[in-house]
């Protein structure tokens, strides 16, 4: 039995290419599915954020024009400073 050697299995390059393609397709499918789920979750998050912003506006007693034109007192002061060409260090306005 010493003379009996195991036959070495040779895999052709075409078989290796086919196996690699199958592996890539499998990984790509999982990747596409994960991306779809990520987009779905991000859309849900964006909807929640929109609701958080719009609900207080809807419950407000102000009209649409008043809400749109309203500025915080600090922002109004900053706009006055900017209008006189002086930089405001309190905020980004």
VEXDREN-2710 file (C-alpha; in Angstrom, 1 decimal):
% VEXDREN-2710
k/r/px/py/pz
1/UNK/0.0/0.0/0.0
2/UNK/2.9/2.2/0.2
3/UNK/3.0/2.6/-3.5
4/UNK/-0.7/3.5/-3.7
5/UNK/-0.8/7.3/-3.8
6/UNK/-3.9/9.4/-3.5
7/UNK/-4.9/10.9/-6.7
8/UNK/-4.6/14.6/-6.7
9/UNK/-7.8/16.4/-7.6
10/UNK/-7.2/19.1/-10.1
11/UNK/-9.8/21.8/-10.4
12/UNK/-10.0/23.6/-13.7
13/UNK/-9.7/27.4/-13.8
14/UNK/-13.2/27.5/-15.2
15/UNK/-14.6/25.7/-12.1
16/UNK/-12.7/28.1/-9.9
17/UNK/-14.1/31.1/-11.8
18/UNK/-17.7/29.7/-11.6
19/UNK/-17.3/29.2/-7.8
20/UNK/-16.0/32.7/-7.3
21/UNK/-18.9/34.1/-9.4
22/UNK/-21.4/32.2/-7.3
23/UNK/-19.8/33.5/-4.1
24/UNK/-19.9/37.1/-5.4
25/UNK/-23.6/36.8/-6.4
26/UNK/-24.5/35.4/-3.0
27/UNK/-22.6/38.3/-1.2
28/UNK/-24.1/40.9/-3.6
29/UNK/-27.6/39.6/-2.8
30/UNK/-27.0/40.0/0.9
31/UNK/-25.5/43.4/0.4
32/UNK/-28.5/44.6/-1.7
33/UNK/-30.9/43.3/0.9
34/UNK/-29.0/45.1/3.7
35/UNK/-29.0/48.4/1.7
36/UNK/-32.8/48.1/1.1
37/UNK/-33.4/47.6/4.8
38/UNK/-31.1/50.6/5.6
39/UNK/-33.0/52.8/3.3
40/UNK/-36.3/51.7/4.8
41/UNK/-35.1/52.4/8.3
42/UNK/-33.7/55.8/7.3
43/UNK/-37.0/56.7/5.7
44/UNK/-38.9/55.8/8.9
45/UNK/-36.4/58.0/10.8
46/UNK/-37.0/60.9/8.4
47/UNK/-40.7/60.6/8.8
48/UNK/-40.5/60.7/12.6
49/UNK/-38.3/63.8/12.3
50/UNK/-40.7/65.5/10.0
51/UNK/-43.6/64.8/12.4
52/UNK/-41.6/66.1/15.3
53/UNK/-41.1/69.4/13.4
54/UNK/-44.5/69.8/11.9
55/UNK/-46.7/68.8/14.9
56/UNK/-45.8/71.8/17.0
57/UNK/-46.4/74.1/14.0
58/UNK/-49.8/72.6/13.4
59/UNK/-50.8/73.0/17.1
60/UNK/-49.5/76.6/17.2
61/UNK/-52.0/79.5/17.3
62/UNK/-49.9/81.4/14.8
63/UNK/-50.9/81.7/11.2
64/UNK/-48.7/80.3/8.5
65/UNK/-47.3/83.7/7.6
66/UNK/-46.6/84.5/11.3
67/UNK/-44.8/81.2/11.8
68/UNK/-42.8/81.7/8.6
69/UNK/-41.7/85.3/9.4
70/UNK/-41.0/84.7/13.1
71/UNK/-37.4/84.8/14.2
72/UNK/-35.9/84.2/17.6
73/UNK/-34.8/87.4/19.4
74/UNK/-31.2/86.3/19.3
75/UNK/-31.4/85.8/15.5
76/UNK/-33.0/89.2/15.0
77/UNK/-30.2/90.8/17.0
78/UNK/-27.7/89.0/14.9
79/UNK/-29.4/90.1/11.7
80/UNK/-29.1/93.7/12.8
81/UNK/-25.4/93.2/13.6
82/UNK/-24.9/91.7/10.1
83/UNK/-26.8/94.4/8.5
84/UNK/-24.3/96.9/9.9
85/UNK/-21.4/94.7/8.6
86/UNK/-20.1/93.6/12.0
87/UNK/-19.5/89.9/12.6
88/UNK/-21.7/88.2/15.2
89/UNK/-19.8/85.9/17.5
90/UNK/-22.9/84.5/19.3
91/UNK/-24.3/82.4/16.5
92/UNK/-23.9/81.5/12.9
93/UNK/-26.4/84.1/11.5
END
